[in-house]
Amino acid sequence: MPQISNFFGIIIKMFYNEHNPPHFHAEYGEYKCSIDIQTLAVIEGFLTARALGLVVEWVTLHKDSAQRRIDK
């Protein structure tokens, strides 16, 4: 799975044109989750509250870029 970002030990990955709903994957140490791009809800898995907060902050800054990847 292509890695699109890495910050504070958090890895963000996304497949182009993967199954719906549009989402990305976040990993932090032993924790992994899938997050819906539109709602920012955790679809599957778990991240610590601190890591999830950083991911939400990251996606807020990069949401337009991620949406363009999905719309292609």
PDB file with SEQRES, HELIX, SHEET and CRYST1 records, atoms N, CA, C and O in Angstrom:
SEQRES   1 A   72  MET PRO GLN ILE SER ASN PHE PHE GLY ILE ILE ILE LYS          
SEQRES   2 A   72  MET PHE TYR ASN GLU HIS ASN PRO PRO HIS PHE HIS ALA          
SEQRES   3 A   72  GLU TYR GLY GLU TYR LYS CYS SER ILE ASP ILE GLN THR          
SEQRES   4 A   72  LEU ALA VAL ILE GLU GLY PHE LEU THR ALA ARG ALA LEU          
SEQRES   5 A   72  GLY LEU VAL VAL GLU TRP VAL THR LEU HIS LYS ASP SER          
SEQRES   6 A   72  ALA GLN ARG ARG ILE ASP LYS                                  
HELIX    1 AA1 ALA A   49  ASP A   71  1                                  23    
SHEET    1 AA1 5 GLN A   3  PHE A   7  0                                        
SHEET    2 AA1 5 ILE A  10  LYS A  13 -1                                        
SHEET    3 AA1 5 HIS A  23  TYR A  28 -1                                        
SHEET    4 AA1 5 TYR A  31  ASP A  36 -1                                        
SHEET    5 AA1 5 VAL A  42  GLY A  45 -1                                        
CRYST1    1.000    1.000    1.000  90.00  90.00  90.00 P 1           1          
ATOM      1  N   MET A   1       0.861  -1.171   0.000  1.00  0.00           N  
ATOM      2  CA  MET A   1       0.000   0.000   0.000  1.00  0.00           C  
ATOM      3  C   MET A   1       0.908   1.234   0.000  1.00  0.00           C  
ATOM      4  O   MET A   1       1.815   1.322   0.827  1.00  0.00           O  
ATOM      5  N   PRO A   2       0.682   2.181  -0.905  1.00  0.00           N  
ATOM      6  CA  PRO A   2       1.530   3.363  -0.990  1.00  0.00           C  
ATOM      7  C   PRO A   2       1.430   4.250   0.253  1.00  0.00           C  
ATOM      8  O   PRO A   2       0.338   4.572   0.721  1.00  0.00           O  
ATOM      9  N   GLN A   3       2.582   4.630   0.766  1.00  0.00           N  
ATOM     10  CA  GLN A   3       2.642   5.532   1.911  1.00  0.00           C  
ATOM     11  C   GLN A   3       2.582   6.954   1.374  1.00  0.00           C  
ATOM     12  O   GLN A   3       3.368   7.321   0.501  1.00  0.00           O  
ATOM     13  N   ILE A   4       1.653   7.760   1.890  1.00  0.00           N  
ATOM     14  CA  ILE A   4       1.531   9.130   1.398  1.00  0.00           C  
ATOM     15  C   ILE A   4       2.005  10.172   2.400  1.00  0.00           C  
ATOM     16  O   ILE A   4       2.197  11.332   2.037  1.00  0.00           O  
ATOM     17  N   SER A   5       2.199   9.776   3.665  1.00  0.00           N  
ATOM     18  CA  SER A   5       2.710  10.714   4.662  1.00  0.00           C  
ATOM     19  C   SER A   5       3.260   9.945   5.859  1.00  0.00           C  
ATOM     20  O   SER A   5       2.893   8.798   6.114  1.00  0.00           O  
ATOM     21  N   ASN A   6       4.149  10.615   6.580  1.00  0.00           N  
ATOM     22  CA  ASN A   6       4.748  10.044   7.782  1.00  0.00           C  
ATOM     23  C   ASN A   6       5.089  11.214   8.703  1.00  0.00           C  
ATOM     24  O   ASN A   6       5.867  12.088   8.322  1.00  0.00           O  
ATOM     25  N   PHE A   7       4.525  11.243   9.896  1.00  0.00           N  
ATOM     26  CA  PHE A   7       4.774  12.332  10.837  1.00  0.00           C  
ATOM     27  C   PHE A   7       4.606  11.819  12.266  1.00  0.00           C  
ATOM     28  O   PHE A   7       3.681  11.056  12.544  1.00  0.00           O  
ATOM     29  N   PHE A   8       5.482  12.227  13.161  1.00  0.00           N  
ATOM     30  CA  PHE A   8       5.430  11.844  14.575  1.00  0.00           C  
ATOM     31  C   PHE A   8       5.259  10.337  14.782  1.00  0.00           C  
ATOM     32  O   PHE A   8       4.621   9.905  15.742  1.00  0.00           O  
ATOM     33  N   GLY A   9       5.830   9.545  13.880  1.00  0.00           N  
ATOM     34  CA  GLY A   9       5.724   8.098  13.982  1.00  0.00           C  
ATOM     35  C   GLY A   9       4.425   7.523  13.441  1.00  0.00           C  
ATOM     36  O   GLY A   9       4.192   6.317  13.525  1.00  0.00           O  
ATOM     37  N   ILE A  10       3.580   8.383  12.887  1.00  0.00           N  
ATOM     38  CA  ILE A  10       2.304   7.957  12.302  1.00  0.00           C  
ATOM     39  C   ILE A  10       2.502   7.813  10.797  1.00  0.00           C  
ATOM     40  O   ILE A  10       3.053   8.704  10.152  1.00  0.00           O  
ATOM     41  N   ILE A  11       2.060   6.710  10.250  1.00  0.00           N  
ATOM     42  CA  ILE A  11       2.175   6.460   8.818  1.00  0.00           C  
ATOM     43  C   ILE A  11       0.778   6.486   8.213  1.00  0.00           C  
ATOM     44  O   ILE A  11      -0.135   5.822   8.704  1.00  0.00           O  
ATOM     45  N   ILE A  12       0.621   7.259   7.145  1.00  0.00           N  
ATOM     46  CA  ILE A  12      -0.644   7.359   6.426  1.00  0.00           C  
ATOM     47  C   ILE A  12      -0.460   6.672   5.084  1.00  0.00           C  
ATOM     48  O   ILE A  12       0.490   6.959   4.356  1.00  0.00           O  
ATOM     49  N   LYS A  13      -1.381   5.755   4.754  1.00  0.00           N  
ATOM     50  CA  LYS A  13      -1.325   5.019   3.494  1.00  0.00           C  
ATOM     51  C   LYS A  13      -2.683   5.098   2.811  1.00  0.00           C  
ATOM     52  O   LYS A  13      -3.723   5.224   3.457  1.00  0.00           O  
ATOM     53  N   MET A  14      -2.640   5.018   1.468  1.00  0.00           N  
ATOM     54  CA  MET A  14      -3.891   5.053   0.720  1.00  0.00           C  
ATOM     55  C   MET A  14      -3.706   4.347  -0.620  1.00  0.00           C  
ATOM     56  O   MET A  14      -2.717   4.560  -1.323  1.00  0.00           O  
ATOM     57  N   PHE A  15      -4.663   3.518  -0.951  1.00  0.00           N  
ATOM     58  CA  PHE A  15      -4.717   2.910  -2.279  1.00  0.00           C  
ATOM     59  C   PHE A  15      -5.554   3.807  -3.171  1.00  0.00           C  
ATOM     60  O   PHE A  15      -6.554   4.373  -2.731  1.00  0.00           O  
ATOM     61  N   TYR A  16      -5.149   3.934  -4.410  1.00  0.00           N  
ATOM     62  CA  TYR A  16      -5.965   4.639  -5.392  1.00  0.00           C  
ATOM     63  C   TYR A  16      -7.127   3.722  -5.767  1.00  0.00           C  
ATOM     64  O   TYR A  16      -6.929   2.547  -6.076  1.00  0.00           O  
ATOM     65  N   ASN A  17      -8.334   4.271  -5.737  1.00  0.00           N  
ATOM     66  CA  ASN A  17      -9.524   3.563  -6.206  1.00  0.00           C  
ATOM     67  C   ASN A  17      -9.803   2.268  -5.437  1.00  0.00           C  
ATOM     68  O   ASN A  17     -10.215   1.272  -6.030  1.00  0.00           O  
ATOM     69  N   GLU A  18      -9.582   2.281  -4.122  1.00  0.00           N  
ATOM     70  CA  GLU A  18      -9.900   1.130  -3.276  1.00  0.00           C  
ATOM     71  C   GLU A  18     -11.406   1.121  -3.007  1.00  0.00           C  
ATOM     72  O   GLU A  18     -12.108   2.058  -3.387  1.00  0.00           O  
ATOM     73  N   HIS A  19     -11.897   0.086  -2.366  1.00  0.00           N  
ATOM     74  CA  HIS A  19     -13.334  -0.067  -2.101  1.00  0.00           C  
ATOM     75  C   HIS A  19     -13.900   1.125  -1.338  1.00  0.00           C  
ATOM     76  O   HIS A  19     -13.170   1.852  -0.664  1.00  0.00           O  
ATOM     77  N   ASN A  20     -15.215   1.311  -1.456  1.00  0.00           N  
ATOM     78  CA  ASN A  20     -15.910   2.388  -0.751  1.00  0.00           C  
ATOM     79  C   ASN A  20     -16.133   2.019   0.700  1.00  0.00           C  
ATOM     80  O   ASN A  20     -16.129   0.830   1.017  1.00  0.00           O  
ATOM     81  N   PRO A  21     -16.327   2.963   1.590  1.00  0.00           N  
ATOM     82  CA  PRO A  21     -16.274   4.395   1.375  1.00  0.00           C  
ATOM     83  C   PRO A  21     -14.824   4.860   1.200  1.00  0.00           C  
ATOM     84  O   PRO A  21     -13.898   4.173   1.630  1.00  0.00           O  
ATOM     85  N   PRO A  22     -14.626   6.030   0.568  1.00  0.00           N  
ATOM     86  CA  PRO A  22     -13.270   6.557   0.421  1.00  0.00           C  
ATOM     87  C   PRO A  22     -12.613   6.696   1.795  1.00  0.00           C  
ATOM     88  O   PRO A  22     -13.182   7.300   2.704  1.00  0.00           O  
ATOM     89  N   HIS A  23     -11.431   6.141   1.938  1.00  0.00           N  
ATOM     90  CA  HIS A  23     -10.776   6.126   3.238  1.00  0.00           C  
ATOM     91  C   HIS A  23      -9.260   6.050   3.070  1.00  0.00           C  
ATOM     92  O   HIS A  23      -8.747   5.841   1.970  1.00  0.00           O  
ATOM     93  N   PHE A  24      -8.561   6.225   4.192  1.00  0.00           N  
ATOM     94  CA  PHE A  24      -7.125   6.024   4.218  1.00  0.00           C  
ATOM     95  C   PHE A  24      -6.797   5.191   5.452  1.00  0.00           C  
ATOM     96  O   PHE A  24      -7.634   5.008   6.336  1.00  0.00           O  
ATOM     97  N   HIS A  25      -5.593   4.702   5.495  1.00  0.00           N  
ATOM     98  CA  HIS A  25      -5.144   3.859   6.596  1.00  0.00           C  
ATOM     99  C   HIS A  25      -4.104   4.621   7.411  1.00  0.00           C  
ATOM    100  O   HIS A  25      -3.235   5.285   6.846  1.00  0.00           O  
ATOM    101  N   ALA A  26      -4.189   4.527   8.723  1.00  0.00           N  
ATOM    102  CA  ALA A  26      -3.219   5.157   9.609  1.00  0.00           C  
ATOM    103  C   ALA A  26      -2.628   4.086  10.510  1.00  0.00           C  
ATOM    104  O   ALA A  26      -3.341   3.217  11.012  1.00  0.00           O  
ATOM    105  N   GLU A  27      -1.307   4.158  10.713  1.00  0.00           N  
ATOM    106  CA  GLU A  27      -0.608   3.224  11.588  1.00  0.00           C  
ATOM    107  C   GLU A  27       0.248   4.015  12.573  1.00  0.00           C  
ATOM    108  O   GLU A  27       0.906   4.989  12.210  1.00  0.00           O  
ATOM    109  N   TYR A  28       0.221   3.577  13.813  1.00  0.00           N  
ATOM    110  CA  TYR A  28       1.056   4.185  14.840  1.00  0.00           C  
ATOM    111  C   TYR A  28       1.500   3.070  15.771  1.00  0.00           C  
ATOM    112  O   TYR A  28       0.725   2.580  16.591  1.00  0.00           O  
ATOM    113  N   GLY A  29       2.767   2.675  15.631  1.00  0.00           N  
ATOM    114  CA  GLY A  29       3.268   1.555  16.424  1.00  0.00           C  
ATOM    115  C   GLY A  29       2.472   0.308  16.125  1.00  0.00           C  
ATOM    116  O   GLY A  29       2.370  -0.109  14.972  1.00  0.00           O  
ATOM    117  N   GLU A  30       1.907  -0.290  17.159  1.00  0.00           N  
ATOM    118  CA  GLU A  30       1.136  -1.525  16.994  1.00  0.00           C  
ATOM    119  C   GLU A  30      -0.312  -1.273  16.591  1.00  0.00           C  
ATOM    120  O   GLU A  30      -1.055  -2.222  16.336  1.00  0.00           O  
ATOM    121  N   TYR A  31      -0.724  -0.008  16.530  1.00  0.00           N  
ATOM    122  CA  TYR A  31      -2.119   0.333  16.245  1.00  0.00           C  
ATOM    123  C   TYR A  31      -2.318   0.653  14.765  1.00  0.00           C  
ATOM    124  O   TYR A  31      -1.462   1.270  14.132  1.00  0.00           O  
ATOM    125  N   LYS A  32      -3.460   0.225  14.225  1.00  0.00           N  
ATOM    126  CA  LYS A  32      -3.808   0.477  12.837  1.00  0.00           C  
ATOM    127  C   LYS A  32      -5.297   0.753  12.745  1.00  0.00           C  
ATOM    128  O   LYS A  32      -6.090   0.166  13.482  1.00  0.00           O  
ATOM    129  N   CYS A  33      -5.679   1.653  11.834  1.00  0.00           N  
ATOM    130  CA  CYS A  33      -7.102   1.882  11.615  1.00  0.00           C  
ATOM    131  C   CYS A  33      -7.337   2.402  10.203  1.00  0.00           C  
ATOM    132  O   CYS A  33      -6.415   2.858   9.528  1.00  0.00           O  
ATOM    133  N   SER A  34      -8.580   2.322   9.777  1.00  0.00           N  
ATOM    134  CA  SER A  34      -9.038   2.906   8.520  1.00  0.00           C  
ATOM    135  C   SER A  34      -9.962   4.053   8.890  1.00  0.00           C  
ATOM    136  O   SER A  34     -10.804   3.923   9.779  1.00  0.00           O  
ATOM    137  N   ILE A  35      -9.798   5.186   8.198  1.00  0.00           N  
ATOM    138  CA  ILE A  35     -10.567   6.384   8.519  1.00  0.00           C  
ATOM    139  C   ILE A  35     -11.287   6.889   7.278  1.00  0.00           C  
ATOM    140  O   ILE A  35     -10.674   7.073   6.227  1.00  0.00           O  
ATOM    141  N   ASP A  36     -12.587   7.110   7.406  1.00  0.00           N  
ATOM    142  CA  ASP A  36     -13.408   7.645   6.327  1.00  0.00           C  
ATOM    143  C   ASP A  36     -12.980   9.083   6.044  1.00  0.00           C  
ATOM    144  O   ASP A  36     -12.908   9.899   6.962  1.00  0.00           O  
ATOM    145  N   ILE A  37     -12.697   9.394   4.789  1.00  0.00           N  
ATOM    146  CA  ILE A  37     -12.235  10.733   4.429  1.00  0.00           C  
ATOM    147  C   ILE A  37     -13.320  11.777   4.618  1.00  0.00           C  
ATOM    148  O   ILE A  37     -13.029  12.892   5.051  1.00  0.00           O  
ATOM    149  N   GLN A  38     -14.551  11.445   4.307  1.00  0.00           N  
ATOM    150  CA  GLN A  38     -15.635  12.427   4.390  1.00  0.00           C  
ATOM    151  C   GLN A  38     -16.007  12.774   5.831  1.00  0.00           C  
ATOM    152  O   GLN A  38     -16.171  13.947   6.167  1.00  0.00           O  
ATOM    153  N   THR A  39     -16.139  11.757   6.680  1.00  0.00           N  
ATOM    154  CA  THR A  39     -16.641  11.982   8.045  1.00  0.00           C  
ATOM    155  C   THR A  39     -15.545  11.980   9.102  1.00  0.00           C  
ATOM    156  O   THR A  39     -15.771  12.424  10.227  1.00  0.00           O  
ATOM    157  N   LEU A  40     -14.362  11.487   8.752  1.00  0.00           N  
ATOM    158  CA  LEU A  40     -13.231  11.294   9.670  1.00  0.00           C  
ATOM    159  C   LEU A  40     -13.543  10.279  10.769  1.00  0.00           C  
ATOM    160  O   LEU A  40     -12.888  10.259  11.811  1.00  0.00           O  
ATOM    161  N   ALA A  41     -14.541   9.442  10.527  1.00  0.00           N  
ATOM    162  CA  ALA A  41     -14.878   8.387  11.479  1.00  0.00           C  
ATOM    163  C   ALA A  41     -13.940   7.196  11.271  1.00  0.00           C  
ATOM    164  O   ALA A  41     -13.553   6.879  10.146  1.00  0.00           O  
ATOM    165  N   VAL A  42     -13.588   6.551  12.373  1.00  0.00           N  
ATOM    166  CA  VAL A  42     -12.797   5.332  12.289  1.00  0.00           C  
ATOM    167  C   VAL A  42     -13.716   4.219  11.806  1.00  0.00           C  
ATOM    168  O   VAL A  42     -14.714   3.901  12.453  1.00  0.00           O  
ATOM    169  N   ILE A  43     -13.373   3.630  10.664  1.00  0.00           N  
ATOM    170  CA  ILE A  43     -14.177   2.563  10.077  1.00  0.00           C  
ATOM    171  C   ILE A  43     -13.831   1.222  10.702  1.00  0.00           C  
ATOM    172  O   ILE A  43     -14.701   0.392  10.965  1.00  0.00           O  
ATOM    173  N   GLU A  44     -12.537   1.031  10.933  1.00  0.00           N  
ATOM    174  CA  GLU A  44     -12.053  -0.244  11.448  1.00  0.00           C  
ATOM    175  C   GLU A  44     -10.742   0.001  12.183  1.00  0.00           C  
ATOM    176  O   GLU A  44      -9.959   0.865  11.787  1.00  0.00           O  
ATOM    177  N   GLY A  45     -10.503  -0.741  13.229  1.00  0.00           N  
ATOM    178  CA  GLY A  45      -9.243  -0.652  13.949  1.00  0.00           C  
ATOM    179  C   GLY A  45      -9.268   0.347  15.080  1.00  0.00           C  
ATOM    180  O   GLY A  45     -10.331   0.774  15.532  1.00  0.00           O  
ATOM    181  N   PHE A  46      -8.060   0.722  15.539  1.00  0.00           N  
ATOM    182  CA  PHE A  46      -7.938   1.584  16.713  1.00  0.00           C  
ATOM    183  C   PHE A  46      -6.636   2.366  16.647  1.00  0.00           C  
ATOM    184  O   PHE A  46      -5.608   1.835  16.227  1.00  0.00           O  
ATOM    185  N   LEU A  47      -6.677   3.636  17.065  1.00  0.00           N  
ATOM    186  CA  LEU A  47      -5.493   4.458  17.321  1.00  0.00           C  
ATOM    187  C   LEU A  47      -5.657   5.069  18.698  1.00  0.00           C  
ATOM    188  O   LEU A  47      -6.778   5.254  19.172  1.00  0.00           O  
ATOM    189  N   THR A  48      -4.546   5.381  19.339  1.00  0.00           N  
ATOM    190  CA  THR A  48      -4.639   6.079  20.617  1.00  0.00           C  
ATOM    191  C   THR A  48      -5.285   7.444  20.382  1.00  0.00           C  
ATOM    192  O   THR A  48      -5.265   7.960  19.265  1.00  0.00           O  
ATOM    193  N   ALA A  49      -5.848   8.015  21.422  1.00  0.00           N  
ATOM    194  CA  ALA A  49      -6.523   9.308  21.291  1.00  0.00           C  
ATOM    195  C   ALA A  49      -5.561  10.380  20.787  1.00  0.00           C  
ATOM    196  O   ALA A  49      -5.929  11.197  19.943  1.00  0.00           O  
ATOM    197  N   ARG A  50      -4.348  10.380  21.292  1.00  0.00           N  
ATOM    198  CA  ARG A  50      -3.366  11.383  20.871  1.00  0.00           C  
ATOM    199  C   ARG A  50      -3.019  11.220  19.388  1.00  0.00           C  
ATOM    200  O   ARG A  50      -2.986  12.205  18.651  1.00  0.00           O  
ATOM    201  N   ALA A  51      -2.761   9.985  18.948  1.00  0.00           N  
ATOM    202  CA  ALA A  51      -2.430   9.731  17.543  1.00  0.00           C  
ATOM    203  C   ALA A  51      -3.615  10.079  16.653  1.00  0.00           C  
ATOM    204  O   ALA A  51      -3.438  10.685  15.596  1.00  0.00           O  
ATOM    205  N   LEU A  52      -4.816   9.704  17.067  1.00  0.00           N  
ATOM    206  CA  LEU A  52      -6.011  10.004  16.278  1.00  0.00           C  
ATOM    207  C   LEU A  52      -6.201  11.514  16.148  1.00  0.00           C  
ATOM    208  O   LEU A  52      -6.576  12.000  15.081  1.00  0.00           O  
ATOM    209  N   GLY A  53      -5.947  12.251  17.211  1.00  0.00           N  
ATOM    210  CA  GLY A  53      -6.042  13.710  17.153  1.00  0.00           C  
ATOM    211  C   GLY A  53      -5.064  14.297  16.143  1.00  0.00           C  
ATOM    212  O   GLY A  53      -5.413  15.212  15.397  1.00  0.00           O  
ATOM    213  N   LEU A  54      -3.845  13.773  16.118  1.00  0.00           N  
ATOM    214  CA  LEU A  54      -2.855  14.241  15.135  1.00  0.00           C  
ATOM    215  C   LEU A  54      -3.268  13.879  13.714  1.00  0.00           C  
ATOM    216  O   LEU A  54      -3.055  14.663  12.789  1.00  0.00           O  
ATOM    217  N   VAL A  55      -3.855  12.702  13.534  1.00  0.00           N  
ATOM    218  CA  VAL A  55      -4.320  12.284  12.211  1.00  0.00           C  
ATOM    219  C   VAL A  55      -5.462  13.195  11.748  1.00  0.00           C  
ATOM    220  O   VAL A  55      -5.480  13.618  10.592  1.00  0.00           O  
ATOM    221  N   VAL A  56      -6.394  13.496  12.617  1.00  0.00           N  
ATOM    222  CA  VAL A  56      -7.510  14.385  12.259  1.00  0.00           C  
ATOM    223  C   VAL A  56      -6.972  15.764  11.880  1.00  0.00           C  
ATOM    224  O   VAL A  56      -7.447  16.381  10.927  1.00  0.00           O  
ATOM    225  N   GLU A  57      -5.991  16.239  12.621  1.00  0.00           N  
ATOM    226  CA  GLU A  57      -5.372  17.523  12.291  1.00  0.00           C  
ATOM    227  C   GLU A  57      -4.693  17.454  10.922  1.00  0.00           C  
ATOM    228  O   GLU A  57      -4.811  18.378  10.117  1.00  0.00           O  
ATOM    229  N   TRP A  58      -3.979  16.350  10.664  1.00  0.00           N  
ATOM    230  CA  TRP A  58      -3.305  16.164   9.376  1.00  0.00           C  
ATOM    231  C   TRP A  58      -4.320  16.136   8.234  1.00  0.00           C  
ATOM    232  O   TRP A  58      -4.143  16.823   7.228  1.00  0.00           O  
ATOM    233  N   VAL A  59      -5.378  15.343   8.387  1.00  0.00           N  
ATOM    234  CA  VAL A  59      -6.344  15.208   7.291  1.00  0.00           C  
ATOM    235  C   VAL A  59      -7.086  16.518   7.054  1.00  0.00           C  
ATOM    236  O   VAL A  59      -7.455  16.811   5.917  1.00  0.00           O  
ATOM    237  N   THR A  60      -7.309  17.293   8.075  1.00  0.00           N  
ATOM    238  CA  THR A  60      -7.945  18.594   7.912  1.00  0.00           C  
ATOM    239  C   THR A  60      -7.083  19.489   7.022  1.00  0.00           C  
ATOM    240  O   THR A  60      -7.603  20.236   6.193  1.00  0.00           O  
ATOM    241  N   LEU A  61      -5.772  19.410   7.196  1.00  0.00           N  
ATOM    242  CA  LEU A  61      -4.856  20.202   6.378  1.00  0.00           C  
ATOM    243  C   LEU A  61      -4.730  19.673   4.954  1.00  0.00           C  
ATOM    244  O   LEU A  61      -4.426  20.440   4.040  1.00  0.00           O  
ATOM    245  N   HIS A  62      -4.961  18.364   4.745  1.00  0.00           N  
ATOM    246  CA  HIS A  62      -4.726  17.728   3.449  1.00  0.00           C  
ATOM    247  C   HIS A  62      -5.988  17.167   2.787  1.00  0.00           C  
ATOM    248  O   HIS A  62      -5.885  16.413   1.819  1.00  0.00           O  
ATOM    249  N   LYS A  63      -7.144  17.511   3.277  1.00  0.00           N  
ATOM    250  CA  LYS A  63      -8.383  16.914   2.779  1.00  0.00           C  
ATOM    251  C   LYS A  63      -8.607  17.174   1.290  1.00  0.00           C  
ATOM    252  O   LYS A  63      -9.031  16.266   0.574  1.00  0.00           O  
ATOM    253  N   ASP A  64      -8.340  18.369   0.810  1.00  0.00           N  
ATOM    254  CA  ASP A  64      -8.545  18.677  -0.607  1.00  0.00           C  
ATOM    255  C   ASP A  64      -7.656  17.802  -1.495  1.00  0.00           C  
ATOM    256  O   ASP A  64      -8.103  17.313  -2.533  1.00  0.00           O  
ATOM    257  N   SER A  65      -6.416  17.608  -1.091  1.00  0.00           N  
ATOM    258  CA  SER A  65      -5.497  16.776  -1.855  1.00  0.00           C  
ATOM    259  C   SER A  65      -5.974  15.317  -1.898  1.00  0.00           C  
ATOM    260  O   SER A  65      -5.929  14.680  -2.951  1.00  0.00           O  
ATOM    261  N   ALA A  66      -6.423  14.801  -0.773  1.00  0.00           N  
ATOM    262  CA  ALA A  66      -6.907  13.418  -0.718  1.00  0.00           C  
ATOM    263  C   ALA A  66      -8.172  13.253  -1.559  1.00  0.00           C  
ATOM    264  O   ALA A  66      -8.338  12.239  -2.237  1.00  0.00           O  
ATOM    265  N   GLN A  67      -9.054  14.235  -1.520  1.00  0.00           N  
ATOM    266  CA  GLN A  67     -10.286  14.146  -2.300  1.00  0.00           C  
ATOM    267  C   GLN A  67      -9.997  14.144  -3.791  1.00  0.00           C  
ATOM    268  O   GLN A  67     -10.662  13.435  -4.546  1.00  0.00           O  
ATOM    269  N   ARG A  68      -9.016  14.926  -4.230  1.00  0.00           N  
ATOM    270  CA  ARG A  68      -8.647  14.927  -5.648  1.00  0.00           C  
ATOM    271  C   ARG A  68      -8.148  13.550  -6.076  1.00  0.00           C  
ATOM    272  O   ARG A  68      -8.406  13.127  -7.204  1.00  0.00           O  
ATOM    273  N   ARG A  69      -7.440  12.844  -5.198  1.00  0.00           N  
ATOM    274  CA  ARG A  69      -6.961  11.499  -5.527  1.00  0.00           C  
ATOM    275  C   ARG A  69      -8.124  10.540  -5.715  1.00  0.00           C  
ATOM    276  O   ARG A  69      -8.068   9.661  -6.575  1.00  0.00           O  
ATOM    277  N   ILE A  70      -9.151  10.694  -4.940  1.00  0.00           N  
ATOM    278  CA  ILE A  70     -10.319   9.809  -5.027  1.00  0.00           C  
ATOM    279  C   ILE A  70     -11.131  10.115  -6.274  1.00  0.00           C  
ATOM    280  O   ILE A  70     -11.647   9.200  -6.915  1.00  0.00           O  
ATOM    281  N   ASP A  71     -11.250  11.380  -6.624  1.00  0.00           N  
ATOM    282  CA  ASP A  71     -12.086  11.795  -7.746  1.00  0.00           C  
ATOM    283  C   ASP A  71     -11.479  11.444  -9.105  1.00  0.00           C  
ATOM    284  O   ASP A  71     -12.177  11.499 -10.118  1.00  0.00           O  
ATOM    285  N   LYS A  72     -10.212  11.089  -9.147  1.00  0.00           N  
ATOM    286  CA  LYS A  72      -9.565  10.768 -10.437  1.00  0.00           C  
ATOM    287  C   LYS A  72     -10.160   9.539 -11.063  1.00  0.00           C  
ATOM    288  O   LYS A  72      -9.737   9.130 -12.144  1.00  0.00           O  
TER     289      LYS A  72                                                      
END                                                                             
